[in-house]
Amino acid sequence: MSNAEIIRSHYAASDRGDLDGMLAPLASDVRWTEAAGFPYAGTYVGPDAVAANVFARLQEDWDDYTVAIDEVIDGGDVVVGIGTYSGTNRATGRFFAARVAHVWRLKDAEVVAFEQFTDTEMVNRALRDPSTGSGTRA
């Protein structure tokens, strides 16, 4: 299986809601970086940290949160996924859609690093209370 196919398998698992399938290609010491300004910004090390600090929080905070990947670019050990995030924030009821790029770095058929690039303002608008304009996060 090529590195691009490994990443496509991750996205297919995401589409199915299969957390184990999403985590399967991650190395035990994967460094997963969510973009500065994104609600879950930071770098998480290891699949358990990614599951708790990214995937679980997305499920808690959003209705119908999706990652629709339009293109996977095969660069060998570096794979890029390009697509759109969308969802409705549970606290505010506000919908968003934002373009996204994921940069995946693989070694020996395992993801060793991930970095997200997205329009964080589009996400943060959905987090703001429409009546006050203030954020809903603690």
Helices and strands as residue ranges (DSSP letters): H 3-16, H 19-23, E 26-34, E 42-45, H 47-50, I 51-55, H 56-61, E 62-75, E 78-89, E 95-107, E 110-118, H 120-127
